[in-house]
Amino acid sequence: RKIIFEKQWFYLDNAIGHIYGTTFEVTSGGNLQPKQEVEETATETKEAGTDNRNIVDDGKSQKLTHDDIKALKDKGIKGQEIVQQLIENSTTFRDKTEFAQDKYIKKKKKKYEAVITIVKPSTRILSTMYYAREPGKINHLRYDTLAQMLTLGNIHAGNKMIVMETCAGLVLGAVMERMGGYGSIIQMYPGGGPVRAATNCFGFPKLFFDNLHEFPLSKVDSLLSGTFFTETLPSEPEDNMVVEEESNGLTDEKQTSLQEAEEASTTEAAMEINQTEEQETTDINAEDVEFKENKEKENVREKQRKQWERRKKLIETAALLREKNADGLIIASKFHPTPLLLSLLEFVAPSRPFVVYCQYKEPLLECYTKLRERGGVINLKLSETWLRNYQVLPDRSHPKLTMSGGGGYLLSGITVVLDKGKSDSSHSEALKMEEPSCKRCKVQDLHC
């Protein structure tokens, strides 16, 4: 299909079979050709100014007009030659400093040279791309914050992780990449089904998806209260299987009868050669009707099979959650974190980490206070990472002029066993009783 990327369009057919990291040149018609490694001819930049203070950007320094550049492109002149002509026709190029000249050449090469490099997708590349282009889709989750989440969540191979995210599947993909296909992941999702647009961009093998389970948020309360089966599964799975087998048997019988009818019709057609055209058309119409009926039945069977598979997966995921021994919990959603965290922590084993991401600080502050009141957690931390990009080039390394305003906030902690036998009130009453008795003893000793 046609790919449009940064005002450039091309077809990826010729890229198939090449290794990742190959650089291609976009030729006429949008076809890709591997770029030949040619030694870059040093552009004549011997003359360079000492500073740029006298250069005025009035738009008149370039002699080539937009139409001239378009005419050069239409003639089939390569981008490198166009860049060279732009340099030659610039009146201020010689007055610029050496650094400014390099910057000018780099900028023009990016604009006019149709060169692309295909790289292997990774968490770093995808998170950087999403944050730069579509931050709203990932709740403005910055790549360094995502790295902190993976570290604080102690994600490694063999874990049993619960992931609740509304970041287009980016956090899920990052967890799957870190686990390497070993262990199990339960994705909690709102609405009708899980969103995995970014997860599919990772290009994981099928093995990675074998241990990926999904469970709807709407069923969490019923699972915790023990009414899950009565709500979601009105009939037993064995009955469904029997019904499906019986229906398959019936359809097989119907198919054999239809086949016999078709064979009979073909023999009759062979014997009665001198039929009229009207009779032939009616026979064809009848066959079309039968074909449509068969197709509809097959579609119904396929739909029933998919429903059964979905229900079976739901039962398996519910059984995994009911064990309440998850090794970690990651939350990064647009919903308020407090009710999500309090309900999903029930499925996490003691002495396991949890991490909650939110774009804003206030919801996490509320979540922090609720957890302190509830208990069952230690090492609670509310943090914000600070990121500054640096340009690292010879003789001109410095922080970049623009930097990110904020990458969101993280609430992390570790679960411990919550002693539900003793209530807070009884514990506080016991403390009150003990304290005065000690004081009384000291007073009696003094009097004696």
N, C-alpha and C positions, 0 to 999 in steps of 0.2 A: 504494500500500500504506500501511498504518498506520505512522506514525513516532512512536516514543516517545523523548522527549528531556527530561531533567530534570523528571520527574514530569508532563510535559505530552504529550498525544497529539494528533495532527492528521494530515490528509491533504494532500499537496503538489500536488493536481490544479490548484487555482486559482493556484498560483505559476508555472505554465508560461506563458512569454511576457513575464514581468516582468523588468526588469533586475536585475543583482546589486546588493545593497545596499538593496533594498526592504524596508521594515518592514511586517510583517503582524500582524493581530490575530486570535487564535484564537477563533472564534465557536462557538456551540452545534453539536454534531455533528462537531467537529474540523475544520470548514472554515476556510480562510484568507481574510481580507479585508484588502486594503491599508489601512493605518492612515492616517486623515486627519491632516494636519499642523494640529493645533490648538494655539494658544498656551496653554502650561501655566499654569493659574490658581495664583497664588502662595498656598500654604497659609498659614494664619494662624499665623505663628511669630514674632509680634512679641515675645511674652513669652519670655524665655530666661534661664536661670540663669547664674551666674558660674562654677560648677564642679560636678562630679558626685560630690563626696565624700560627700554625705548621701543619695544614692540607693542603696537596697538592692534587689537583684534577688531578691525572695522569691516571684515568680510571682503576686502579688496585685494588681499595679498595673493590669492590664487587666481592665475590667469585662465585656467581651464574651467569652463562652465559645466553645469549639470548635463546639458545636451552633449557637450564634447565627450564627457565621460561615458555617457550612454552609447554614443556612436562607437567609442573604442570597444565597449563590451559587445556590441552587435557585430563588430568585425571579428570577434573571437580572440581578442588579445587577452593574455593571461593576467591575473591579478598582480603578479610581481612586476610586470612591465607597466601597468597602470600606476602602481605606487611610485615607480621610478620617474614616470612622467609628471606625477603630482609634485614630487620633490624638485624636479628641474624647473617647473613652472611656478614655484612658490617664491615670492620676492623676499619673504622674511626668514626663510629656512636657514640661510647662511649666517644670519645674525643671532640665531638661537644658540644656547649653550649645548654642549655635547649631550647632556642628560635630556634636555628638552627635545633635541633631534631624535634621540632613541625613542622617546615617548611618542613623538609624532609618527615615526615609521611604524611603531607597534600598533598604534591606533588605526592607521590607514590599512595595514595588513589585515587586521581583524575585519575591517569593513569590506575590502575588495578581494581578498584571497579566499576562495571557497574551499577551505580545508577543514576536515572534521576528523576527530580521533574517537574511536569506539572503545570505551573502557568497561571493565567488568563492574557490575553494580555492587555497591556495598552500603552499609549503614551510613558511613561518613558522607559518601557522595549523595545518596538520596536525601538525607536529612539536610545537608547544605543546600541542595537544589530546591527542596520544598520550602525551606525557610526564606530563601532568596526570592522565589517566584510566587508561591501560594501559601504564605504563612497562616492564613485563616483556616485552611484545611487541616492543619495540624495544631490548632489552638496556640499558635505562636511559640511552639516548643523549639527552642534553639538547640543546635547540635551538641554544645557542651553540656547543656542541662540533661539531654538524653544520655550522654556518656555518664553523668553523675548518677542517673537513675539505674543504669545497668550495673554500676559499681556498688551502689548502696543496696540494691536488691540482691546482691551476691548470686548473680545468674551464671550458671555453669552447666556443663553436660550432666545429665542424670537427674536434674531437678524436676519437681512437679510444681509448675508455676500457674498462678491465676492472673490473667491479664484482662483488665477492663479499660478500654481506650476508645476514643472517638477521634483518632488522628489519622484516619484513612488507612489504618493498618501499618503505619510506620513503626510504632512501638512494638507491635506484635512481630513484625519482620526482624527488628533489631534483636528481640529476645530469641527468636528462632535461629538467627545467625549465630548468636553467642552460644546457644545450646548445641548447635551442630547436628541436629536430628536425633539426639539422645535425650531421653526423658519424655515428659508429657506436658502439654500446655492446654489450659482450659480458658477459652476466650469467652468472656461475658459480654453480651451485646444487647443494646436496646432496640426496640422496633421489630421489624419482620425478619431481619437476618443480619449476619455480620458483614461489615464493609472491609474489604481487603484489597483495595486498589493499589496501595503502595507495597503491600506484601507480595503481590504478583509480579511487581517490577524487580524483585530480588533474583528471580529465576531459580528458585529452590527446586531440587529434585523431588520426585513423588514421595520418597522416604521421609522427608521433613513433614509432609502433611498427614502421614499415617498416624502420628501421635498428637495431632492437633484436634482438640475437641471444642465444641461450642455449646453454650447454654444461655437461654434468654434471661434477662434481668427480671422480667415479669414473673418468673417461676421461682425466684429465690425465696420469697416469703413462704410460699407453700412448701418448699423443700425443707426449710427450717422448722416449720410448724408440724411437719409430718403428714400433710394432706396432698402431697404432690401427685401420687398415683391416682387418687380419686378425682382430682381436677383434670389432669392431662390425659390419662389413659383409661377411658371408659371400658374398653374391652381388653382381654388378655392377649399377649402377643401370639400364644399358641393358636388361639381361635382364629386370629387374622391369617396365620400361616395356612391353617386348614382351609379356610374360606378361599384363600388365594389359590391353593393347590386344586381345590374343587373347581373353581372358576377356570383355572388353566386347563383342567381335564375336559370341562364342557366345551371350552373354546377349541380344544384339539379335535374333539368329536365333530364339532361344527365345521372345522376346517377340512376334515377328511370327507364329510358329506358334500361340502362345497367343491372339493377337488373331484369327487366322483361325478357330481353334476356337470362340472366343466368338461370332464372327459367324455361324458355322454353327449353333451352338446357338440363337442368337436367331431365325434363319430357321425352324429346326425348331419352335421354340416358337410362332412365328406360325402355322405351318401346322397344328400339332396343338393346336387350342384345347381340345379336350375331354379334357384329361389329368386324372388324379386328383390329389388334394391331396398324397398320399404321394410321387408322382413329382416334384411341384414342390419339395417339401422336400428331396428327395435332390439335385435339380439345384442348389438354393441352397447346400446343404452342400458340394457339389463346387466351386462357385465360391469359397466361403469358403476352402477348402483351397488352391486355386490362388492366391488373393489373398495368403494367408499365406506361401506358398512364394515368391512374387514379392517380398514385403516382406522376407523373410529374406535373399534373394539381394541385394537392394538394400542392406541393412544390412551384409552381408559386403563388398560392393564399396566402400561408404563407409568401412568400417574399413580396408580395404586401401589406399585412397587417402590416408587420414589418416596411416597408418603410413609410406607412401612420402614424403609431404610432410615428416613429422618427420625421416625419414632424410636427405632432401635438405638440410633446414636444418642438420642436424648436420654434414654434409659441408662446407657453405659456412662454418659457424662454425669448423670445424677448419682450413680453408684460411686463414681470417683470422688465427687464432692462430699457425699455422705460420710466418707471415711474421715474427713476433717483432718487431713495430714499433709496439706499443701506446704511446700518448702519456701513459698514467698508469694507476695501480692504486689502487683504493679497497677496503679490507677492513674490514668491521664485522660480525663474526659471534660466535656463542656458542662456536665451536671455538677450540682453541689456535692462536694466530696464527703460531707459528714454522714448522711444516711448510707451512702455506698460503702464507705469504709467500715462502719459499725456492723453492717450486715455481712459483708464479705470476710471480715476478720474471723468470723465463726468457723470458716473452713480452713483456717491456717493453723498449723501445728505450733506448739510452744517453742520458744527460742528460735524463731524465724523472722527474717526482716520483711518490712513492708515499706513501700514508697508511694507517695501521692503527689502528683503534679497538678498545679493550678496556675493559670495565667495571672491571677490576682492573689494578694496576700490575705485579705479579710476572710474569705471562706476557710482558708487553712488555719487561721487563728481560732475561729470557732471550733474547727475540728480538733485542734490542739487542746482547748479547754475541755471539750466533751470527753476526749480520751483520758485526760488527767482525772476527771470526775469518775469515769467508769473504772479505770484501773486495767490491769492485764497487759500493760505495755511499759517498756523502759527505754531509756536512751532516746527520748523524743527530741527531735531537732527540726527547726524550721530554718531553711537556708535559701540563699539566692546566690547564684554564681555570677561572677563579673568577668566579662570577656573584652579583650582589646586586641585587634589585629595589628600586626606589624608588617611593613614592607621591608623585605630583606634583600638588598641589592648592593653591589660594590660601591662604597663611598656615599651611599644614600639610604641607609637603613634607619627607619624612623616609624613611630606609630602612625597609622593611617588617620587621615583627617576626620573621617566619619567612623563612628563606632555604634554598636548596638545599644539601645536604650534600656532593654531588659529582656531576659530570657525566661521569665516565669519564676515560680517558687516551688520548693520541694519540702514536704513533710515526711520525715523518715523515723523509723523506730524499730524495736524488736518486741515480739510477743512473749509473754510469760503466762504461766498458769494462773487463771483468775479464780481465787477461792470464793466460790459462790455460797458456801455454807454459812459463813459469818457475814452478816450485813454490816454496813458502815456504822449504823446507829448503835448496835450492840457493842461494837468495838470501841466507839467513843465513850459510851456509858461506863464500860469497864475501866477505861483510863481515868475517868472522873472519880470513880470509887477508889482506885488505887492511890491517887495522889494525896487526898486528904488524910488517909490512914497513916501514910508515911510521916506526914507533918505532925500528926498527933503523937506518934511515938517519940519524935524528937523533943516535943514540948514536955512530955512526961519525964523524959530523961533529965532535962534541965531542972525541973522542979525537985527531983530526987536529990 
